[in-house]
Amino acid sequence: MREVLSRELAARAPADLADITCCLTLLAGAGTRWVRTLAAAKAVVATQPEDDFRRVVARFPLDAPRGLFPVRNFITEFSPRIPLAAYAVDAFRGLGKQLIVLRGWEAEIRRDIVEALGIDARRLSFCTQELGPGGKVLGHGDAVRQARHLWRDSTYILTNFGGDANSPLTAMASLSALAALNAAGEDVGLLLPVAEIRDPAYPVILDAEGIPRAFGHDKLGGAAGSTGTAAGIGPAGPPGASDVGGLAYTNVGIRAYRTNALLAAIDEIAGKYWSENSGYSIPGNDPAGHEFALDNVDALLASRGKARILAIARPEELTPAKSFDEIKHFEEAAGKVRAEWRQFVSARDSQ
């Protein structure tokens, strides 16, 4: 069913969709949990007999972004391992101009991911996220804001993160669905591909008509927990049918935006809550973090009825590797997601 819907959506997409789309992969996160768990793993492998994996762990720099950590390669046949973030970058291959937002390590990302995947460098750019006041990284919303000069001339934006087991099928279907809504005259600024799982950490809260009105996000609320409104921008809507029996929809890390809606939301939030001296002070976010998250954009668009969901994602896509301990689960999920994609491409090419 998922494959059939994806094929139908892609067939309806405008021929120039890739020319008017910009795909952002965000690799500039702080990664404090990753550093802590990798350091612990390094201490363990130092006392054990060597094998290939232990050598990988021992040699990987603590200060390198986790997106460069070599995991099992289910994308190409050229090497047994490929950087973690290659899955996110490759999920957007061919869907538009690509943009990687990072903080350092550009040469390694270019060599080990972009060149290893054979991605056309003429269709890819890099943007470095500058630190905010106090030397802090101020969130992925801030990263997208800093890169806006590179994407503001597009019509559509796809975003994802370097630690997710993204599916190219989900990315393609989401972009095509948003383009279809736009062609039908719908005022939709955000389309979220979602999977249905039990008790998700970041649930999508639907109204009675199945329209997303708010998003739960514990991290943004800091120690006090989430308000259920994704940073307090916009009212929490009533729970929809998707939360019956503990099952609820949740996003899997990919977002599809209409560019003008994303830009307007970013400008509005920054205009209200940005300070050159302290960073962002967004209601509902952890006040100590001074961050701006894409979740804040999503909440604003949802509160105004301009968000939609596409229930097409696989639960395996919600298997991020934010810590070293999650690498094995990520690899298992990526293997299943990529096996489905290979089957889809094979069936499509045989037609």
N, C-alpha and C positions, 0 to 999 in steps of 0.2 A: 504493500500500500504506500509506504513512504517513498519507494523508488518510483512508483507510478505517478504520484503527485509531483515529485521533483521533476520528472521528465515532462509532465504537462506544463508546469510553471516555466521551465526553461524554454519550451517550444513557443510560449506566448511572449517571451521577453523581447524587447526591441533589439534590433540588430546592432545598434550602437551602444548597448548597455555598458560594455566594458570600457568604452571611450569616455563615458560620463560618470564613472565610478572611481572612487579612491578608497583603497583598503589599508587601514591602519593596524599594525601589530605593535602592541605596547610592551616594551622590554625594559622599562626604566624603573620598575618597582624596587623598594629598599631591600626586601628579601631577608629580614632579620631572622625569621624562623628557619629559613634555608641555611643561613650561615651557622646558626647554633647546632642544627641537626647534622650538617655536613662535618662540622668539627668533631662531633661525638663519633661519627662513623669513621673518620680518619684515625681517631685514637684506638678504635677497635681493630681496624684492619692492620694497624702497625704491629699488632701482637699475633697475627695469624699468618699461616703460609700464603705465599703469593699465588694469585691466579689473575686472569685478565681483568676481571671486574675490580678486584682489590687494587690493582695497579692504576686503574682509571680513577678510583676514589682517592688514592694516595697522591696522584699527580695533579688533580684538579685544584686550581687556586681558590682559596677561600674568598678572595675578593672578586672573583669572576661572577657575572650574572648567572643565575641558575639555568637560564635559557640556553647556555652553552654546554651544559653537562651532557656527556654522551650517553644516550639511551639506545635501546634496541631499534634497529632501522627497519621499519615496515613500509618505507616510502620508495627507496631505491634499492638496487642490487649491487651497488658499487662498494659498500662497506658494511660491516656488521653493526656499526653504531653511527648515530647521527645526533647532533645537538637537540635537546628537548624542544627548543623553540622552532625547530624546522617544521614540526607538525602544524603549528599555527600559521607560519609563513606559507607553507605549501597549501593549506586549506583555502587560501585566497588566490592561488595561482590562476591566471587567466581571467579573473573576474574584474580587473581594473588596474589602474596604476597602483603600485604598492608603496607604502611608506612605513618605515620602521622607526619608532621613537625609542631612544635609548639614552643611557648615561655612560659613555665610554665603551671601549672594546669594539669599536666599529670595524676595525680591520679584521678581527677574528670572526665577527658575525658575517661580514662580507665573504670571507674565505670559506668558513666552515658551514654556513647555511646557504647564503645566496648562490655562491659559485658551486657548492656541492649539489644543490638542487637543480642547477642549470637555469636559474631564473634570469631573464633578460635584464641586465643592469640598467638599460636605457629606460625601463619602465619601473624603476625602483629608486627611492630617495631615502635619505636618513635625516633625522632631526634629533638633536641633543636636548633633552629636558634640563633646563637650568634649575639649580636649587633655589628655594625661596628664602625668605627671611629666617635667620638663625641656621642657615645651612641645611634645611629640611627639604625632603622630597614631598611635594604637596598633592600627590594623588594623580590618578589617571585622567580625571577631568581637566586638571591643570596641564597635563602632558598634551592632551588633545588641543587645548586652548593655545598652548605655545606653538603648536605645529599648524595652526589654522591658515597661515599664509601659503601652505603647501596643498591644502585640500579645499579651500573655500570656493574655488572655481568649478568644482565638480557638481553633479546633481545628486548623487547618492554617496553615502559613506558606509563602509563596513568596518567594524572594530573587533579586535580580539586580543587575547593575552598570550604571552609566550609559554605559559605553563599548562595549557589545556589540551585535552585530546580532541581537538576540533575535527569535525567531519567536513570535507569538501562538499558533500551532498547537502548538508544543512546550510552551509554558507551560500551555495548556489541557489537553493530553493528560497532562502530568506530574501536575498537581493531581488530575485525574480518576482516574488510575491509583493514586495514593496513597490516595485515598478508597475505591477499590474494594478495595485490599489491607486497609485498615482494616475495611471492612464484612465481609470474609471472615475476620476474626479474626487476621490476620497481625500479628506484633509488629515492624512496620517503622517506624522513626523518620525515615528519610531515603530519598527517591527521587531519583536523579540521572538526568536525561535526558542521553544520551551520543551522540556521533557517532564513527564509526570512521574514523581517519585514519592516515597513516604517520608513525611516530616522533613522537608527540605530546610536548610539553614536560611535560604533566601527565597521565600515563597512569593509568587505573583498573586496579588489580591484582586479578584475579579468582581465586577458588579453583576446584577441579575441578567444582563445581556451578554455576559462574557467579555466585557471590555475591561482591560487592566486599569485600575484606579490607584494602586499603591504597590509598594514592594518592601518586604521585610529585609533588613540588612543589619545584623547585630554589630558588625565592625564599626559602622558609621556612628552608632550611638555611644561608643566607648564603653567604659565600665558600667554605665547605667543601663546598657542594653538598648535594643531598637525600639523606636516608637511605632514601627510598622509602616512608616511613611517615607522611608528612604530619605533621611535627613530632614524630615519635617516640612518639606516643601510640598504643600498640597494636602488636602484632607485624606484620611484613610477611608477607603471605600468599604462597603460591606463584603464579607467573604462570599465567594461564589461557590458553585457546585464542585469546583475542583479541590476543595479541602475536606470533602466528605471521607470519613474513614481514615484520616491521616494522610491521604494522598493529595498532593498539590502540584501545581505547575511551578517550574523554576527555570530560569534562564541558564544556558550552558556556556556562557562566556562570549558568544557572538551577538553583536547588535547591528541592526541595519537602520540607518537614519536617512531622512531626506535632508540634504545639506543645509538648505536655508532654515529648516526647523532647528537643527543642531546648533548652527551658528547663532541664531537668535536666542536660544536658551542659554548658551554659554555667555553671550554678552549680557543678558539680563542678570544671571547669577553673579558674574564677576562684577557687574556694575553695582549691585547691591551689597555684596559681601566681601569684596577684595580690599585689602589694605597693603600698601607698600611696606609698612612697618611690621605687620604681624602675619600676613598671609590671608587666608580665607576664614571667615567666621560665619559659617552657614548654620542656621537653626537646625538642631537635631543631630548634627555631626559631633564627634568627640571634640570638645572645645580645646583640648590640649594639642590635637593634631594639626589644626588649621588647614585641613585638606579639602580639596574639591574633587569629588568622584563623579564618574559618569552616571552613577546611581542618582545623583542629584538632578542631572538633566532628565533622566528617565522619569523620576517622580514628578518633575514639573510638567513634562509632556503628558503623562498619564492623568494628572489632576485636571488637565484641560481637555481630556477626551481624545488626545491625539496619538495614543499608543494602541497597538494591536499585538496579539500573539499569534504565532504559527506553531501549532502543536505537532511538530515534525521531528524534533531532536530525539536522539537515543539517550537513555540514562547513562550509558558509558561515557558520553561526552562530558559529563559532570564528574570528571576524575582528575582534578588539578594536582600537579606536583608542586605544592608550595613548600614542602619540606622534603628532606632526603628520604625520610621513612615512607613517603608516598610514591617513590619511583617505581617500585614493582607493580603497584596497582595501576599506575599510569601506563606502563608498558602493556599490561594485559588489556586495558581498555583500548589503547591505540591499535593494538593488533586486531581487535574485533572491528573497530571503526574502519580501518584501512582495508580489511578483507572485504567488507561490504562495498567500499568505494571501487576496489578493483573489479568486483563483480558487476557493478553498475556500469563502469566504463567499458568493460568487455561486451556487455549486452548492448550498450549504445553503439559501439563501433561495429558490431556485427549486423546492425539494421541497415 
